[in-house]
Amino acid sequence: MGGIIGELSKGSVIMGVGVNLTDAPVIPDRAIPPASLVSLGGRDIPDRLGLAREILSRWQDLESAPEPPFLWPQVGDAVRWEEGQGICQGWAADGRLKVQTPDGLDCLSVGDVSGLSQ
């Protein structure tokens, strides 16, 4: 339905979020089919300004949160992404996802994983 992108700049992390409101790009051989808010059952195009305000309100004070409120996937969860699949082995101290693949243990960053799913 969308995505989150982060960039490190001058010691700060700049985060952005995108939400597919009415349609989504079709990417050949993608592990996850495209989705949008409307395609998932919404009848009307969402109020864009209201949605943006709601997202921003939930992102307040994230720098003071000691840990994220959830970690997904959890240890033992099977995961797939466009370039592979494996079993979650947890999270590295630097925030990368540790995954046991047929080729061995791999640590994936956000840039490595597109279309992560269970």
C-alpha positions in Angstrom: 0.0 0.0 0.0 3.0 2.3 0.2 6.4 2.6 1.6 8.8 4.2 3.9 12.2 5.5 2.9 15.0 6.8 5.1 18.2 8.7 4.4 21.1 9.6 6.7 22.1 13.2 6.2 24.5 15.2 8.5 24.0 12.9 11.4 20.2 12.9 11.2 17.8 10.4 9.7 15.2 11.9 7.3 12.2 9.7 6.8 9.5 9.8 4.2 6.3 7.9 3.7 4.3 7.2 0.5 0.8 5.8 0.4 -0.9 4.4 -2.7 -4.3 6.0 -2.5 -6.1 5.0 -5.7 -3.7 2.7 -7.6 -0.3 1.1 -7.4 2.4 0.3 -9.9 2.5 -3.2 -11.3 6.1 -4.5 -11.1 6.8 -7.7 -13.0 7.8 -10.7 -10.8 7.1 -8.8 -7.6 6.6 -11.0 -4.5 3.6 -8.9 -3.4 0.7 -7.8 -5.6 0.1 -4.0 -5.9 -2.4 -2.5 -3.5 -4.0 0.8 -2.7 -6.4 2.1 -0.1 -9.2 2.2 -2.7 -8.4 -1.3 -4.1 -8.6 -2.7 -0.6 -12.3 -1.8 -0.2 -12.4 2.0 0.1 -15.2 3.5 -2.0 -13.9 7.0 -2.0 -10.5 8.6 -2.4 -9.3 9.3 1.1 -9.0 12.8 2.4 -5.3 13.4 1.6 -4.8 16.2 4.0 -6.6 14.3 6.9 -4.5 11.2 6.1 -1.3 13.2 6.1 -2.2 14.8 9.5 -3.0 11.4 11.0 0.3 10.0 9.8 2.3 13.0 11.2 0.4 12.8 14.5 1.5 9.2 15.0 5.1 10.0 14.1 5.6 12.7 16.8 8.4 12.1 19.3 9.7 9.0 17.6 13.3 10.1 18.4 12.5 9.7 22.1 11.0 6.2 21.8 13.6 3.7 23.2 12.4 0.9 21.0 9.9 0.6 18.2 6.4 -0.5 19.5 6.7 -3.6 17.4 9.3 -5.6 15.5 8.1 -7.5 12.5 8.9 -10.1 11.4 9.6 -12.1 14.6 12.2 -14.8 15.0 11.1 -17.9 13.2 8.8 -16.1 10.7 9.2 -17.2 7.1 9.7 -14.1 4.9 9.9 -13.4 1.2 11.2 -10.5 -0.8 11.8 -9.9 -4.5 15.3 -11.4 -4.5 14.8 -14.3 -2.1 13.3 -15.9 0.9 14.3 -17.2 4.3 13.6 -17.5 8.0 13.9 -14.5 10.3 16.6 -14.8 12.9 16.0 -11.5 14.6 17.3 -8.0 14.3 21.0 -6.9 14.3 22.1 -4.1 16.6 22.3 -1.7 13.7 18.6 -2.4 12.7 19.2 -4.8 9.8 17.0 -7.9 9.6 18.9 -11.2 10.1 17.5 -13.9 7.7 18.6 -17.5 7.3 18.6 -18.2 3.6 19.5 -21.4 1.7 22.9 -19.7 1.1 23.5 -18.9 4.8 22.8 -16.0 7.2 22.2 -12.7 5.6 21.6 -9.2 7.2 19.2 -7.1 5.1 18.9 -3.4 5.2 15.9 -1.4 3.9 17.7 -0.9 0.6 18.1 -4.7 0.2 14.5 -5.6 0.8 11.7 -4.6 -1.5 8.3 -6.3 -1.1 8.9 -8.0 2.2 6.0 -10.3 3.1 5.2 -13.4 5.2 
